[in-house]
């Protein structure tokens, strides 16, 4: 059986005759086939496209809702409370800031830039 010599071999004659079997002729011509394909494409393409777009829209809506939930959670539980706390203590933070409004110049400083191949080499303040 496995790797042994065959003791007996029966050859079945004319077994290859079974391979051939008559097939019916096509009832449609090539032109009719192409016409049917075009009609099916026109008829079902829009249906499948609509179904696909609705599936995509549903999936994107789910993702949008998840993102909105995460964003709202961040804003409500983290950012807005910190912002309110900062706004309550704004005077403390203004006192800590080293540059005061009184120290600021009212006129804007004019500068002259020297460029070399889109890189600033030096920048000088022009005294007036």
DATA-V955764 format. One line per field, one symbol per residue. phi: phi as a letter, one per 40 degrees, with the letter a starting at -180 (. if undefined). Layout:
phi=???
//
This chain:
phi=.cgccccabbcccfccccdcacbccccbccccccccdcccccccccccccccccccccccccccccccccccccccbbccccccccccbccccccccccbccccccccccbbbbbafgbccabbcccb
//
